[in-house]
Amino acid sequence: MDRIPIGDEPKERDNVVRLPGPDDAGEQSAGDEVSYEEALAADVDAEPDDGARARAPGSQVAEMLGQGMKIGAGLFAAGASALADALRSTMPPDEEVDGAKDPAATVAGAGLGVAVTAADAAAGAAKQVADALGPMLTWLVEPRFAKEAGEVAAGAARVLDGRWKASQAEMVRAATSFLQELVPEIAQSVADQIDLTALVRERVDVNAIVEDVDIERILDRVDLDEVVRRVDVDAIVERVDLNRAADRIDVDRVVARADLVAVIDRLDLAAIAEEVIDEVDLPRLVRESSGVMANETVQTVRVQGMNADRLVSRVVDRVLRREARELRPGSAQEGP
Amino acid sequence: MSKAAVSGTTVFPAGAAERQGMLAGIVSRVGAMVIDFAYAVVFLGAAYVAYAGFRFMRDARGFTWPQPTFQQSLTIGATVVVLMLTISWSTTGRTMGMRLMGLRLLGRRRERIGTVLAFARALACVVFPLGLFWSAVSRRNASVQDLIFGTSVVYDWRMHVPAAAGAEPPATYDTRSGPV
């Protein structure tokens, strides 16, 4: 019994309660529906095991009750088991004795056994009320029972624990299936009611979580090449104001950090120079520059001559104790 | 006036532009004369070599270097210089030395002098070269030859050739009066 088809509905509504039986009874329960009389008749010949009880007449309510009890017990068992594990983990290690029966587990198992017995009792309650009132009274007044009462009392815990153990696996399985159906529904309903985003925002210190995240490890697992390949770099570049970005660049600093010597070493300066010389009409340049040089020399000589002329004129005029001579050709003053 | 003397194409160094057209002094003129003299010497040497070559070609076996007398050399040299000065002054107004020093010879009315005047002045210069040194004393930088022929030497770096005698004088120069 892996799954309990709770909530399976027939196409037409009727008064038949559908509950899953053991695997061998699944076909029947899944296929033909059994009326109360048929189920009652089948129960007469059936063995009093779990599977037979499921088909016993008048036991459908009991079966439902029993199943509910089993699920409850399973849930309780799972919780108790987890609780016991948690308790054991908190206990000092020296208190654990290998091979010895854990008294706490035994007591818990006994309690669960009581639950199982109660479940069985409840499951058979309808039948016992209907059919077994007499035998139950007989069973109560039987001298053998009285004799063995002390023994029963002494071994009650062990017996009940044993019964629990026998039924534990099935109950846990039933509870697990029940929870598998129920928990998603509950979780969905809870999630619908709660604004998880707001809750996380309010309750969770995201920064603390992020601080714990090993981003290096995540990056190691990311294929950045693949990511970059999917990026439209052209579109990004079109949106970037490169001029504004360039204005913020400290070119002096960049140049200061650049290994210009290495750059120059990589240049074929000889080839570049030859190319430049080929482009430039060097002979013409030399001719022009020498012409300029000659012209400058001549101009220098001329200016020197002018200055010397003026100097000599002043000296002579001063020696002759006369006014400075008038050298403008238009001046009226003449004579030696 | 001096600014007007500035040619549109010639770029003058500082202080040179405003002195264009002004009367040149003794140093520049002596410099020009020295250059002209050197030029004449080189020319005479070349002429001498050429004449020797001519003689060698005519009589290689009996070739001897020409040995002119001092009188002959002086006469030839003076002739060459007079011709050189006459041609230079009457065509462009300046000799090779004057061109180098940026000078130009002008007539009484600031014009390019004629051949006759140029020849006479050249002759006077060769006969009495020391007359040039009067320009150091003259209040108008005039040499003896300038005083005789009414010419003047001015700074003129431009490549133009002044108008000849009788033509309209250039507007860049003041023509109201000229040197003595």
Chai-1 contact restraints between the chains, C-beta under 6 A:
chainA,res_idxA,chainB,res_idxB,connection_type,confidence,min_distance_angstrom,max_distance_angstrom,comment,restraint_id
A,Q299,B,P13,contact,1.0,0.0,6.0,A-B,restraint_1
A,R302,B,M101,contact,1.0,0.0,6.0,A-B,restraint_2
A,R302,B,G102,contact,1.0,0.0,6.0,A-B,restraint_3
A,V303,B,P13,contact,1.0,0.0,6.0,A-B,restraint_4
A,V303,B,A16,contact,1.0,0.0,6.0,A-B,restraint_5
A,G305,B,V27,contact,1.0,0.0,6.0,A-B,restraint_6
A,G305,B,S28,contact,1.0,0.0,6.0,A-B,restraint_7
A,G305,B,G31,contact,1.0,0.0,6.0,A-B,restraint_8
A,G305,B,M101,contact,1.0,0.0,6.0,A-B,restraint_9
A,M306,B,R19,contact,1.0,0.0,6.0,A-B,restraint_10
A,A308,B,V27,contact,1.0,0.0,6.0,A-B,restraint_11
A,D309,B,G25,contact,1.0,0.0,6.0,A-B,restraint_12
A,D309,B,V27,contact,1.0,0.0,6.0,A-B,restraint_13
A,D309,B,S28,contact,1.0,0.0,6.0,A-B,restraint_14
A,V312,B,G25,contact,1.0,0.0,6.0,A-B,restraint_15
A,V312,B,I26,contact,1.0,0.0,6.0,A-B,restraint_16
A,V312,B,V27,contact,1.0,0.0,6.0,A-B,restraint_17
A,V312,B,A136,contact,1.0,0.0,6.0,A-B,restraint_18
A,S313,B,G25,contact,1.0,0.0,6.0,A-B,restraint_19
A,V316,B,A136,contact,1.0,0.0,6.0,A-B,restraint_20
A,R325,B,R139,contact,1.0,0.0,6.0,A-B,restraint_21
A,L327,B,M22,contact,1.0,0.0,6.0,A-B,restraint_22
A,L327,B,L23,contact,1.0,0.0,6.0,A-B,restraint_23
A,R328,B,M22,contact,1.0,0.0,6.0,A-B,restraint_24
A,G330,B,D174,contact,1.0,0.0,6.0,A-B,restraint_25
A,G330,B,R176,contact,1.0,0.0,6.0,A-B,restraint_26
A,A332,B,S177,contact,1.0,0.0,6.0,A-B,restraint_27
A,E334,B,V180,contact,1.0,0.0,6.0,A-B,restraint_28
A,P336,B,S138,contact,1.0,0.0,6.0,A-B,restraint_29
